[in-house]
Amino acid sequence: MKILHLSAVRSWGGGEKHIENLCLEMAEHHPEATNIVLCRKGDLFEQSLQKQNIRHCTSPVFTNFDFRYALKIMVVCRKEDIDIIHIHDPKALALAIAADKFTNLPPFIFSKKTSFPIKNRKSTLYKYNYPKIRRILCVSEESKKVMSGIVEEFKLKQIYHGFRPQREKQLLKPEVIRKTLKIPEGKKIIGNIANHTWPKNLETFLKVAHHLIHKNDRKDVHFVQIGGFDRETPGLQKKLKELRLEEHLNFYGFLPDASSCLPAFDVLILTSKSEGLPNVIYEAAFHKIPIVSTNVGGIPEIVSHMENGLLADAFNAEKLAEQIIFMLENKETAKTFTEAAHKNLLKNFTTKQMARETLQEYKDVLNERRI
């Protein structure tokens, strides 16, 4: 079978890593499935696909409805004799539907990678209930629960994104990473990896830093934030100054292979207010970094409070700060958490499982099964 993966996003993050991991795993263990990715021309995702040697093609996407991308879908499907179109974001879904109006495209599979509900609008409900969509693969049980607007519920399937250990090659020692990031001598690193988008709620990240630095007088810590700058960035930089954190926190922007910095972190902190399932949770578990996170989306499906990490309610900066202190001051407990998280990851959340389950859905769709 031939699968065409559609991505029309501008940034590069966990969703794009999912596509790459799926293609790499299929190529290695399921050669009966040929995967081709159609992505935005000239963006970070295209560069990453080139680096991973994943077959792909490109199209410009300068507006929310750039018909050149829809035209490219038609061309690739006809030229490559595509069997299934796997769509990975809402913009690509809208463009695929537009293309289907001009030609009879193969069946669609859509991946729901976030945990916020679809809007109760006629146009949105039409898009997600489009009859050509045969499956909606939800990244977590929480992502599945919020799809209440789907008429044919049998289409909803939950498949966790997987972790691919082969991609996590620790080439640099923590002391080298600290030097590269210019971390002051003797400081413990509290790190966050997330693009500057509203679901990541990085304002709470800044408030957590303020609690530790100025209210708890923890001048022994330094905060590291890695992720692509976006529309939220100017407000975050302004807030950084207001909270007097310039000497205690760095925004590094997008860094290739950001997860390679994780071995230097003393604690990973996630402050999201909405999540599907952040890939950095997997990466931290693999590198045995203590995890402190908000209790949102699919995160509690992987992080169990007081078993393999610590969870707090979204926006509760004071509680998150307390949990970071707990991790720093209770090293044996933190080590127990990280060992449990690592074991859970390799047992339940690998790309082998993800690829096997996804391939079965491809086969079921092609055989018109309803399971």
N, C-alpha and C positions, 0 to 999 in steps of 0.2 A: 504494500500500500504506500501511497505518497501523501504526506501531510504538509500542508502549507500553514505556517504559524504567522499570525498577523500581530504586529506591534506598531502603534502609531504614536507612542509617547516620546517626549522630548528628553526626559532624564534617564539615568541608568540607576537601577536599584534592585531590590529583592525580586520584583516581578520579572525583570529581564534576566536575572541570574537563574530564575526558575526555568525560563525557556532554554537557556544555554545548558543547564544541567539535564533537562529532559532530552534534548538533542544529543548530548554527549553520551548519556546512558543508553539511549536507543541505538546509537551507532555502535557502541561497544557490546551490548548484550542482545539487541533485537534488530539485527540487520534487515529483517523483512519489512521494516518501516523506514522509509526514506523521508527525512525532514528537511524542509526549506523554510527559511525565515524571511519575511518581507518587513523591513524596518525603515525608519526615517533616514533619508540621505544625509550624510555628513555629521551625524550625531554620535554620542559616546557609545551607544549600543552597537552601531555599525563597526566602530573601532574594536570593541570587545569581541564581536563575532569573528572579525578578521584574525584577532589574536588567538582565538580558540579553534580556528580553522573549521568553522561551521558554515555550511553552504547557505548563502543568503543573497538577496537582491534588495534594491532600495528604490525609494520614490520620495520626492519632495513632499513635505506636509507643512505648509506655511500657515494654514488656517484650520479652524475646527472642521471644515468640510472642504478639503482640497481634493477635487475629483480626480486629480492625477493619480492619487493612491488607489482609488476605486478602479480606475482604468488599468492600473498595473496588476491588480488582483485578477481581473478578467484575462489579461495577457498571460500571466504565469499559469493560471489554471488550465487554459487551453494548451499552452506550449508544453507543460509538464504532465498533463493528464492527471491532475490532482484528485484524490479520492475524498479527502476530508479537509476542511478549513478549521484550524484551531485558533480561536480569537482570544487575545489576552488583555484587552482593555476596551472601555466603552467607545472611545473614538474610532478604533478600528472596527468595532461592531457596526456602528452607524455607516461607515464607508463600505463595509461588506454588504450590508443590506441595500445600499444604493447601487452597488455593482450588480446585485442579484436581480434588480429591476430591469437590467438591460440584457442579461443572459442568465441561463439556468446554472447557477453555481452548485458545487457539491454540498453535502450537508455540513452544518456548522456545529462546532463544539465551542462553548464559551467558558473561560476561566474567571470565576469571581474571586478576586484576591483581596478584597476589603471587607470590613464588617459593618459599614454603614448601609442602611436600607436603600433600596431603589426608590426614587421619588414617585409619589402617587400622582403622576401626570400622564395624560393620555399618550403623548408622544413617547415618554419613557417606558410606559407599560407595553406599548406596541413593540418597541425595540427589543425588550427582554423576552417578550412572548412571540417573537417572530417565528413562524412555523418551520423555517429552515433550521432553527436551533434544535438539535436533537438531545444534547446534554448540556447541563451547566455544572461544571466541576468547581465545587466550593472548597477553599483552602482550609477551612476549619468548620467545626460544627456551628460555631457562632455565625460564620458567614452564611451558612445554610439556613439558619433560623430567620435571618433578616430578609430572605427572599420570599416574603409573603405575597408579593404581587404576581408570582408565577402561577398560571392557571393549571398547567399540567405538571404536578409536583413530582411525578415519576422521573422527570428529566433531571432533578436535583441529585447530585452525587457528591459525597465528601471525600476528597483525596488530599492528604497533607502534602505540601511541598517537601522535597527530600534534601538531605545533606549529602554532599559528595566529598568524601575525605581527600580524594586525589587533588582537589583544588586548594586545599589548605596546607601548603608546604611552608613550614616555618623556616624561612631562609635567614632571618635576622634574629639575633639574640635580644632580649628585652633591653639590655643596656645600650645596644646600638639604636634601637627604636627610640629610647628616651633621648639620646643625643640628637637623632634626626629630627625629632619633634621639639627639641630645645626645651626640655622639661628641667626646671631648676633642681639642683642637686638635693637629694634627700626627700623629695616630695613624693607622696603616694598619688597615683594617677586614678582619677575617677573619670571614666570615658563613656562617650556616647557616639554611636554611628547612626546617622539618619540624615536624609535630605531635608532642606528647610521648607517643609510643606506643613499645612495646618494640622493634619492628623497627628504629626509627631509632637506637637505641643512643646516646642523647645523653650517657650517662655517659662514653663514650669521647671525645666532643666536649669535655667538661670536662677530661679527662686530657690531651688535645692542648693545650688552653689552658695547663694547668699546666706542661707540658713547655716551651712557648715562653716563658711569663712568668717562671717561677721557676728552671727548669733551664738554659735558654738565655739568660736575662736579656734577653729581647726586650720591653723596656718600651715599645717604639715601636708595639706592636700593640694593638688592642682587638677583643674578640670580640662578635659580634652573633648572637643566636639568636631567630628569629621563628617562631612556630607555636603552635597552640592548646594550652592547658594541659589535662592529662588526669591519669590516675591515677599516671603516672610523675613528675609535677611536684614533689610534696613531697620525694621522695627526691633529685631533682636539685637542688633549692634547698638541701637539707641538705649535699649534696656540694659545692656551690658555696662554702659557707662553710668546709668542712673543707679545701678546696684553696686557701683564701685568694685567691679570685678576684673578690670583690665589687666591687673597683674596676676590674677589667679585663674583665668580661663582663656582658652584660645579657640577661635573658630578657624579651622584649617581648610575648609572648603572640600571639594571633591578630591579624593586621593585614590589612584588606581590600587586595586587589591587592598582596600582599607582594612580588611580583616587581618592582614599581616601585622597590624599594630596591636591587636588584642593581647598577645602574650605579655605586653608591657603593662596592661591595665591591672590595677589592684581590685577594681570593681567595675562592672558594666552597669550603667543606669539607663533605663528607658522610661520616658515620661509621656508616652503617647496617650491621646484621648480617644483614638480609634485605630484599630489594627485588624488586618486579616491574620497574618502570621509572619512577623518580621524575621528575615533570614539571619539577622545578627544574633538572635537567640540561639540558633543552631551553632553558629560559629563560636560564640562564647562558651557553650557547653562543650564543644570539641576541644577547645584550648584550656578548659577547666578554669574559667574566670568566674568568680562569684557574680550572680545575677540579682539585681534589684530592679523591679519593674512595676508599672501600673497594671492593674487587674482588668484589662480591657481586651475585647475581641477574642482571638484564638490563643492569646498568651497563656491563660490559666489551663489550657488543654495540654501545655508542655511544661510550664513552670508550676509546681505544686508548692504552695506556701509552707515554709518551715520543713520541707522535704528536700527540694533541690534548688531552692531560691527563696526570695522574699518578695511579697506582693503588697501593694497599697492601692487605695482608690485613686482614680485620675484626679489631678490638680492638687493632691495633698502633698505639697512640697515639704512640709515639716515632717510628716511621717516617713517620706522617702529619705530625707536627710538622716533621721534616726536609724533607719535600716542600713544605710551606708556605714554609719558609725558602728553598728552591731557587727557588720561583716569585717570591718577593719580591726575590731577589738576582740573578736572571737574567731581566731584563725582556725582552730580545730573544727569548729562547727561549720565554718565556711568551706573547709576542705571536704567535709562530709557531704555538703550540698553539691560541690562541684563534681565529686566522684559519682554521685547519684545522677546528676544531670548528664554527664558524659555517657554513662551506661544506658540511660533511657534513650539518648539520642541514637546511639549505634544499634539499639535493639528495635526501635519503633519508627525512626524518621530518616530513612536512607533514600537515596535516589533510586536504588534498585527496587524498593517497594513502590515508590511513586511511579516509575516507568512501567512496571508490571501492571499496576492497577489502571494507569492511563491507557496503555495498549489494549487492555481488555475492553475499555469503554469504546475505543476506536473500532474494535472488532464487533462489538455489540451493535454499534450504530450502523456499520456496513451490512450487518446481517439483519438489521431492523428488529432487534430484540428489545423488549421492555422488561427490565429486571429491577 
